[in-house]
């Protein structure tokens, strides 16, 4: 296939990605394909021949950011072939294709064929491009079947490996099942091969990504537990992190394996979405607060040092002031390390629009701020527990000379001051670090690698 695409050689491409880590992994896969065809990534100040925009549509704000990004790329790269894909492209292809300068819109099922689509158009004459512009190719959600393997490498230390796509849950507030289709996945053998390639390229840490990764195996007859057991055996990868896993799919067997595994870190991210049982019911979530609490307690029983991040949404339809207070009390009582807070956004076509009681923007903001303050205090308390302890840190170069950053195994951000060009030598290495007090910005602990 690549041999037939000589027309791409020498072209320059610009990429813009919005949304989740999964989108970044997929854009990286597209960039690799184009690079194999001789397409270079555009540098600052250069005009691209090809622009690829991978969009998100999780909120109305995300839709707006996508439109702004497309307009900006069209303006900054006049004459470029502009291809838009991703969730916004899947859900609203007509809106996207009507934007001046957009040549082609590809839904999520067609994302894997983006290379062929680009090749079809990049050699067109201007008048042919004009006639073919504003085309979009999407299929119904029910017909989305393709799985696009993706492994991104924004830096040499951390890779994002896509293992699964789509979702069968249809929570009332969420458009992802409509944008990405049914749950599907690659085979364990193919995913292990990607992890092995990342190790060959010098990768030390892999973040396992997907839409609903605990649902892994539906299309191959395998399981998420099978997958992580196989990945744990890959030589060269010293760290794995599970990006997010539904509490009802975080089985005791998965927790037990992570607790004793070679490379899975004491770090989990588990979506709660609300601490109110009534709101969870309105959301059509598949657990209640007592189940969630037991899951957190089981994690900490087997992995006492675990950093536990939790997603929550504020201001969903039906979340009265009383239900929010109930949710807040539950969240404040959980022994977790951090909350990621999302403000509910009305999404066309979702069942949440049938729920009475609309939360005002001001109420959403106030509730978000309260949970952010709670999260900050929980994270600070978690960090403080480890001041004075020694933990392994995977170091990364910093734009600021003489300073390196990294994360401990249990996801504490660390800042280390270096001398005499040690940044280059220590980049992408794991060193034991004694953790000191917070840095001046208050977002990391200052570490000292000189332990003697």
C-alpha positions in Angstrom: 0.0 0.0 0.0 2.7 2.5 1.0 4.6 1.8 -2.2 1.6 3.1 -4.2 1.6 6.4 -2.4 4.7 8.1 -3.8 2.5 11.2 -4.4 2.8 11.9 -0.7 6.5 12.0 -0.5 8.0 15.4 0.4 4.6 16.8 1.6 4.3 18.4 5.1 1.4 17.7 7.5 -0.1 19.5 10.5 -2.0 17.6 13.1 -4.4 18.8 15.7 -6.1 16.6 18.3 -8.8 17.4 20.8 -10.2 15.3 23.6 -9.1 12.1 25.2 -5.8 10.1 25.3 -7.4 7.7 22.9 -7.7 10.4 20.2 -4.0 11.3 20.7 -3.0 7.7 20.3 -5.0 7.5 17.0 -3.6 10.7 15.7 -0.1 9.4 16.4 -0.9 6.3 14.4 -2.0 8.4 11.4 1.2 10.5 11.7 3.3 7.3 11.7 1.5 6.1 8.5 2.1 9.4 6.8 5.7 9.5 7.9 6.3 6.1 6.4 5.0 7.6 3.1 7.6 10.4 3.3 5.3 13.0 4.9 7.1 15.3 7.4 5.4 17.0 10.3 5.3 20.7 9.7 7.5 23.0 11.8 6.6 26.3 13.3 6.2 28.9 10.6 5.9 26.4 7.8 2.8 25.9 5.6 1.4 22.4 5.6 0.2 20.6 2.5 -2.1 18.3 4.6 -4.0 19.1 7.8 -5.5 16.3 9.9 -8.0 17.3 12.7 -9.1 14.6 15.2 -12.1 15.9 17.0 -14.0 15.4 20.3 -17.7 15.9 21.0 -18.0 15.1 24.7 -19.5 18.6 25.5 -20.7 21.7 23.6 -17.5 23.4 24.6 -15.6 20.6 22.8 -17.6 21.1 19.7 -16.8 24.8 19.8 -13.1 24.1 20.2 -13.2 21.8 17.3 -14.7 24.5 15.0 -12.2 27.0 16.2 -9.3 24.6 15.5 -10.5 23.9 12.0 -10.9 27.6 11.2 -7.4 28.3 12.6 -5.8 25.5 10.5 -7.5 26.6 7.3 -6.4 30.2 8.0 -2.8 29.3 8.9 -2.3 26.7 6.1 -3.9 28.2 3.0 -4.4 25.6 0.2 -3.8 22.6 2.4 -5.9 19.4 2.1 -8.0 19.5 5.3 -9.3 16.2 6.6 -11.5 16.1 9.8 -12.2 12.9 11.7 -13.2 11.8 15.2 -16.3 12.0 17.3 -17.5 15.5 16.2 -17.1 14.4 12.6 -19.1 11.3 13.3 -22.0 13.0 15.1 -22.3 16.1 13.0 -20.6 15.5 9.6 -22.8 18.0 7.8 -21.9 20.8 10.1 -18.2 20.0 9.8 -18.2 19.6 6.1 -19.9 23.0 5.6 -16.9 24.8 7.1 -15.0 26.7 4.5 -11.7 25.0 3.7 -12.7 21.5 4.8 -12.1 19.0 2.1 -13.2 15.7 3.6 -14.9 14.5 6.8 -14.4 10.9 7.9 -16.4 9.2 10.7 -14.8 6.9 13.2 -15.4 3.8 11.1 -13.5 5.5 8.2 -10.6 6.8 10.4 -8.6 3.7 9.7 -8.7 4.5 6.0 -7.5 8.1 6.3 -4.3 7.4 4.4 -6.1 6.2 1.3 -8.5 9.1 1.5 -5.6 11.6 1.7 -3.8 9.9 -1.2 -6.9 10.2 -3.4 -7.1 13.9 -3.0 -3.6 15.3 -2.4 -2.7 15.1 -6.1 -5.9 16.5 -7.4 -5.8 19.7 -9.4 -7.3 22.8 -7.5 -10.5 22.7 -9.6 -10.9 18.9 -8.9 -10.4 19.6 -5.2 -13.0 22.3 -5.3 -15.6 19.9 -6.8 -14.8 17.1 -4.3 -14.7 19.4 -1.3 -17.0 19.2 1.7 -17.6 15.5 1.2 -18.3 13.4 4.2 -18.1 9.6 4.8 -19.8 8.2 7.8 -21.8 5.1 8.6 -24.6 4.5 11.2 -23.4 3.9 14.7 -24.7 0.3 14.5 -22.4 -0.3 11.5 -19.2 1.0 13.1 -17.1 -2.2 13.2 -13.5 -1.3 12.4 -10.8 -1.3 15.1 -7.9 1.0 14.4 -4.7 -0.1 16.2 -3.0 2.9 17.7 0.1 3.5 19.9 1.2 7.1 20.5 4.6 8.2 21.6 4.6 11.9 22.4 7.9 11.4 24.2 10.3 8.5 24.6 9.2 7.6 28.1 5.5 7.2 27.9 3.4 5.5 25.2 -0.4 5.4 25.0 -1.6 2.0 23.7 -5.2 1.6 22.4 -6.6 -1.8 23.3 -10.3 -1.2 22.9 -12.8 1.1 21.2 -16.6 1.8 21.5 -19.0 1.3 24.3 -22.2 -0.7 24.9 -23.3 1.1 28.1 -25.4 4.0 26.8 -25.3 6.1 30.0 -28.1 8.7 29.7 -25.7 11.7 29.6 -23.1 10.3 27.1 -22.8 10.5 23.3 -19.7 8.2 23.0 -21.6 5.1 22.0 -23.2 7.1 19.2 -19.8 8.5 18.2 -17.7 5.4 18.5 -20.0 2.5 18.1 -20.1 -0.9 19.8 -17.4 -2.2 22.0 -14.6 -3.9 20.0 -10.9 -4.6 20.4 -7.7 -5.9 18.8 -6.3 -9.3 19.7 -4.0 -9.8 22.6 -1.3 -11.0 20.1 -1.5 -7.8 18.1 -1.5 -5.6 21.2 1.5 -7.4 22.7 3.3 -6.9 19.4 2.7 -3.1 19.6 4.0 -3.1 23.2 7.1 -4.9 22.1 7.7 -2.4 19.3 7.3 0.5 21.9 10.0 -1.3 24.0 12.3 -1.5 21.0 11.9 2.2 20.5 13.0 2.9 24.0 9.6 3.2 25.7 9.6 2.5 29.4 6.0 3.1 30.3 2.7 2.3 28.6 -0.7 3.8 29.5 -3.5 1.4 28.4 -6.3 3.3 26.8 -9.7 2.8 25.3 -13.3 3.9 25.6 -14.3 1.1 28.0 -11.1 -1.0 28.5 -12.5 -3.4 31.1 -14.9 -4.6 28.4 -11.9 -5.8 26.4 -12.4 -9.1 24.6 -15.9 -9.0 23.2 -14.7 -9.4 19.6 -11.9 -11.8 20.2 -13.2 -14.1 23.0 -10.4 -12.9 25.3 -10.6 -10.9 28.6 -9.0 -7.8 30.1 -7.3 -10.1 32.7 -5.8 -12.2 29.9 -4.5 -9.0 28.3 -2.8 -7.5 31.3 -1.2 -10.9 32.1 0.3 -11.0 28.6 1.5 -7.4 28.7 3.2 -7.9 32.0 5.5 -10.4 30.3 6.8 -7.9 27.6 10.5 -7.3 28.1 11.7 -3.7 28.3 8.4 -2.2 29.4 8.9 -1.4 33.1 5.6 0.3 33.9 2.0 0.0 32.9 -0.9 2.3 33.9 -4.6 1.6 33.4 -6.0 4.9 32.1 -9.6 4.3 33.3 -11.7 1.3 34.1 -15.4 1.0 35.1 -15.8 0.0 38.7 -18.1 -2.9 37.8 -15.4 -4.2 35.4 -12.5 -3.8 37.9 -12.8 -7.4 39.1 -11.1 -8.8 42.2 -9.0 -10.9 39.9 -7.7 -7.8 38.1 -7.0 -6.0 41.3 -5.2 -9.1 42.7 -3.1 -9.4 39.6 -2.1 -5.8 39.6 -1.1 -6.1 43.3 1.5 -8.8 42.6 2.4 -8.0 39.0 5.9 -7.1 37.7 5.1 -3.9 35.9 1.5 -2.7 36.7 1.9 0.4 38.9 0.0 1.1 42.1 -2.2 3.6 40.3 -5.8 3.3 39.1 -8.4 5.7 37.6 -12.0 4.7 38.3 -15.0 6.7 37.2 -17.7 7.4 39.9 -19.6 10.1 38.1 -21.8 10.8 41.1 -21.9 10.1 44.8 -25.7 10.0 44.9 -27.4 6.7 44.3 -30.4 8.5 42.8 -28.2 10.4 40.3 -26.4 7.2 39.4 -29.8 5.6 38.7 -30.8 8.6 36.5 -27.4 8.2 34.7 -28.0 4.5 34.1 -24.7 3.6 35.8 -24.2 0.0 36.6 -23.3 0.2 40.3 -24.3 2.1 43.5 -22.2 4.0 46.0 -21.9 1.0 48.4 -20.5 -1.1 45.6 -18.0 1.7 44.7 -16.9 2.1 48.3 -16.2 -1.7 48.5 -14.2 -1.5 45.3 -12.0 1.3 46.6 -11.5 -0.5 49.9 -10.5 -3.7 48.1 -7.9 -1.8 46.0 -6.4 -0.3 49.1 -6.5 -3.5 51.0 -4.3 -5.2 48.3 -2.4 -2.1 47.0 -2.0 0.2 50.1 0.1 2.7 48.2 -2.3 3.1 45.3 -3.0 6.5 43.9 -6.7 6.4 43.0 -8.1 9.0 40.6 -11.8 9.3 40.2 -14.0 11.0 37.6 -17.1 12.8 38.6 -19.7 14.9 36.7 -21.5 17.9 38.3 -24.8 19.5 37.3 -26.4 16.6 35.4 -30.1 16.8 34.9 -31.9 15.7 38.0 -29.1 16.7 40.4 -31.0 18.8 42.9 -29.2 20.7 45.6 -30.0 18.0 48.1 -28.7 15.2 45.9 -25.5 17.2 45.2 -24.9 17.5 49.0 -25.5 13.8 49.4 -23.0 13.2 46.6 -20.4 15.6 48.1 -20.6 13.9 51.5 -20.0 10.5 50.0 -17.1 11.8 47.9 -15.5 13.5 50.9 -15.7 10.2 52.8 -13.8 8.1 50.2 -10.1 7.4 50.7 -9.1 8.4 47.2 -6.3 10.6 45.9 -7.9 12.9 43.3 -11.1 13.9 41.6 -11.3 14.9 38.0 -14.4 17.2 37.7 -16.5 17.6 34.6 -19.4 20.0 34.2 -22.4 18.4 32.6 -23.2 19.5 29.1 -26.5 19.0 27.3 -25.9 16.6 24.4 -28.5 16.2 21.6 -30.0 12.8 21.3 -29.2 11.7 24.8 -31.9 10.3 27.2 -30.7 12.8 29.9 -32.7 15.5 28.1 -35.9 13.7 29.3 -35.0 14.2 32.9 -36.6 17.1 34.7 -34.7 19.7 36.9 -32.0 21.6 35.0 -29.0 22.8 37.0 -28.0 26.4 36.2 -24.5 27.3 34.9 -23.8 29.2 38.1 -24.7 26.1 40.2 -22.5 23.9 38.1 -19.6 26.3 38.6 -20.1 26.5 42.3 -20.4 22.7 42.6 -17.3 22.1 40.4 -15.3 24.5 42.6 -16.2 22.7 45.8 -15.2 19.3 44.4 -11.9 20.8 43.0 -11.1 22.2 46.4 -11.9 18.7 47.9 -9.7 17.1 45.3 -6.8 19.5 46.0 -6.9 18.7 49.7 -7.0 15.0 49.1 -4.1 15.1 46.6 -2.0 17.2 49.0 -2.7 14.8 51.9 -1.7 11.9 49.7 1.6 13.5 48.7 2.4 14.5 52.2 2.2 10.8 53.3 5.2 10.1 51.2 7.5 13.0 52.1 10.8 11.5 53.3 10.2 8.2 51.6 12.2 6.8 48.7 10.3 5.9 45.5 11.4 5.0 41.9 10.8 7.9 39.5 10.8 7.7 35.7 12.5 11.0 34.7 11.7 13.1 31.7 13.5 16.0 30.2 12.1 19.5 30.9 12.0 22.6 28.7 13.6 24.4 31.6 17.3 23.6 31.8 18.5 22.2 35.1 15.1 20.8 36.1 13.6 17.4 35.4 10.2 16.0 36.2 8.8 12.6 36.5 6.3 10.4 38.3 6.8 7.8 41.1 5.4 4.4 40.7 2.4 5.6 42.7 1.9 8.7 40.5 3.4 11.4 42.6 4.8 14.2 40.4 8.4 14.9 41.3 10.8 17.7 40.4 14.5 17.2 40.5 17.2 19.8 40.0 20.2 18.7 38.0 23.6 20.1 37.1 26.2 20.0 34.3 23.9 18.7 31.5 22.7 15.7 33.4 19.2 16.2 31.9 20.2 14.4 28.7 21.9 11.5 30.6 19.0 11.0 33.0 16.2 11.4 30.6 14.1 8.2 30.3 15.7 6.5 33.3 14.2 5.2 36.5 16.0 6.4 39.6 15.3 6.0 43.3 14.5 9.4 44.7 14.0 10.6 48.3 10.8 12.8 48.3 11.0 16.2 49.9 8.5 19.0 50.4 6.4 20.6 47.8 8.0 22.8 45.1 7.3 26.5 44.8 4.3 25.9 42.4 2.8 23.4 44.8 2.2 20.8 42.1 5.1 18.4 42.8 7.4 17.2 45.5 11.1 18.1 45.2 13.2 15.0 44.9 16.8 14.2 45.7 18.4 11.3 43.9 21.6 11.5 46.0 20.4 9.1 48.7 23.6 8.6 50.6 
